[in-house]
């Protein structure tokens, strides 16, 4: 793998973990999966 590929993978991994953590936080704070409501508009 090139350095660019490694870097892109790291960024993608960070975004994925951040997204999962945000979803978990919303469930913890509100007790319901708020992200589903946002997706429904």
MODELLER restraints for C-alpha pairs under 7 A, 6 or more apart:
rsr = mdl.restraints
at = mdl.atoms
rsr.add(forms.Gaussian(group=physical.xy_distance, feature=features.Distance(at['CA:23:A'], at['CA:35:A']), mean=6.54, stdev=0.5))
rsr.add(forms.Gaussian(group=physical.xy_distance, feature=features.Distance(at['CA:26:A'], at['CA:33:A']), mean=6.61, stdev=0.5))
rsr.add(forms.Gaussian(group=physical.xy_distance, feature=features.Distance(at['CA:26:A'], at['CA:34:A']), mean=6.10, stdev=0.5))
rsr.add(forms.Gaussian(group=physical.xy_distance, feature=features.Distance(at['CA:27:A'], at['CA:33:A']), mean=4.90, stdev=0.5))
rsr.add(forms.Gaussian(group=physical.xy_distance, feature=features.Distance(at['CA:27:A'], at['CA:34:A']), mean=6.55, stdev=0.5))
